[in-house]
Amino acid sequence: MIFDFHKYISTFLKFIIVKYQRCDPRYLLRIFLYFFLPAAVFIHLGCSKNELKNKNILIIGMENSPTNLDPRFALDLASSQVIQLIFNSLLTYDINGNLIPDLAEKWEIFNNTEYIFYLKKEVRFHDGLEMTSVDIKFTYDFVLSTKNQSPKIGGLEKLKRIEIIDKYTIKFILSEAFGPFLSNLTLPIIPRHVVEKMGDDFVKHPVGTGPFKFSSFDINDKIVLKANKNYFNNPPRLNGIIFKILPDETVRLLELEKGNVQLLQNAISPDILPRLKKNNRLKIIKRPGTNYSYIGFNLKDPILKNQMVREAIATGIDRDSIIEHILKNLATKASFMLSPFNWAYEAMVKTYQYDPKIAKKLLDKAGYPDPDGDGPEPRFTLSYKTSQNELRKLIAEVFQEQLREIGIKIIIKSYEWGTFFSDIKSGNFQIYSLTWVGINDPDIFHYTFHSESYPPKGANRGKYSNKDIDELIDKGRKEINIEDRKKTYSLIQKKLAKEIPYVSLWFATNIAVMLKEVQGFQLYPDESLNSIKNVYFKLR
């Protein structure tokens, strides 16, 4: 069969011309993906299988460029996903969200304030030198020093001091009992000898003990990692990984179809999945996730500090419709931050169902009456910040239309990821939408809502402040018995849901699309890429 590419292009262009007047950019994108993309794929299938076989390198499409590969400072998902492959921690989470040993062999607890860790032996950094208790102490001492302004300090303030017992034994001494302490021991460990030599340049060439070694980082292009063949916990089966940074979804999908990218995780719009399911070179796996999407507020803003305004916004958003029609039911509504899979989850919290009539009444009571009786004039205007992700921008446009119906004008401002995230961290916003990734312990409430956790010390970016909540959070941190903690965190969730510092949106279903040759990849609830060390190619 001879494929007439020029004729295919000509037909495609005629189709666009006929339809042009009713096309917005998203419509044109869909035409391209469903009509033109198959031709490009047909041409470029070429030698991808041979390349996989010869190089044994997994190429992963990444939506955003990491902002920082130094684990003492990194906060964004892209950075964390790369960091977890380069470094190890004392403890880590398994595929079901349970804490398990990583660099630690075992640990003992005395009087709820002393934790002794026994380290695995012969664990080596990528430069060949052994990791010891000296490196553990160095890492935590750095984060604990307020002069270093590490955002990871928030969960360690009860850590009084660290004592080295011997080369493979280290003691953590707390000032008082601290329930979530173990969950804060997932901080990646850095080598003292390298950091003392490199200083601030460590971020340019990070060295860890993980299954992969850092090779290069071309910003906004790609990150290259090489396999650590001396990895202490079964060396990876791959020779390396390339993260290709592809912010544009069309490019990501084209690269996947061509075989130039072999794996995408959660970087695909739901309405593209039917097309990918028809591709017999690809396979798709799904799993319910714990990643929590929300709308955040600047609570110092003169409009948004009014609780009734926030309630009106929550009531004016139709989450069911968005989940069904845009997310294609690949998400479940969230009542608050903790997912139903979390041991501290509280189901009986105040929720906000879509009801424009109630939303309008709330705005009236808040002191923002409709100026012209359901006319075009808005009650007030808000700036909404988001990234340049196409799906997030589409959802922002839906929010914009839904809130317009209750009299709120939304101005959408989208930025490339680094700029957007920098604005959110610095508090430069009115409202925004983001996703919390990797929520395991309910101590997340201290990091996000305690009045001591304003940036840079924590992530209370909206400047929420409530003395009663502070006291409950402090109480929950001191409790050791899990049932006591559960009762306290139940109260916290109920009070926070009522005061609505966030509009809870949904928990996303995690999705991965990959070539069928890719074997061994598993989805973690928090989007972790830990299973990459077990991935291999099985060529057909």
Buried (B, 14 or more C-beta within 10 A) or exposed (E): EEEEEEEBEEEBEEEBEEEEEEEEEBEEBBBBBEBBBBBBBEEBEEEBBEBBEEBBBBBBBBBBBBBBBBBBBBBBBBBBBBBBBBBBBBBBBEBEBEBEBBBBEEBEEEEBBBBBBBBBEEBBBBEEBBBBBBBBBBBBBBBBEEEEEBBBBBBBBBBEEBEBEEEBBBBBBBEEBBBBBBBBBBBBBBBBBBBEEBEEEBBEBBBBBBBBBBEEBEEEEBBBBBBBEEBBEEEBBBEBBBBBBBBEBBBBBBBBBBBBBBBBBBBBBBBBBEBBEEBEBBBBEEEBBBBBBBBBBBBEBEBBBBBBBBBBBBBBBBBEEBBEEBBBEBBBBBBBBBBEBBEBBBEEBBBBEBBBEBBBBBBBBBEBEBEEEEEEEBBBEBBBBBBBBBBBBBBBBBBBEBBBEBBBBBEEBBBEBBEBBEBBBEBEBBBBBBBBBBBBBBBBBBBBBBBBBBBBBBBBBBBBBBEEBBEBBEBBBBBEEEEBBBBBBBBBBBBBBEBBBBBBBBBBBBBBBBBBBBBBBBBBBBBBBBBBBBBBBEEE
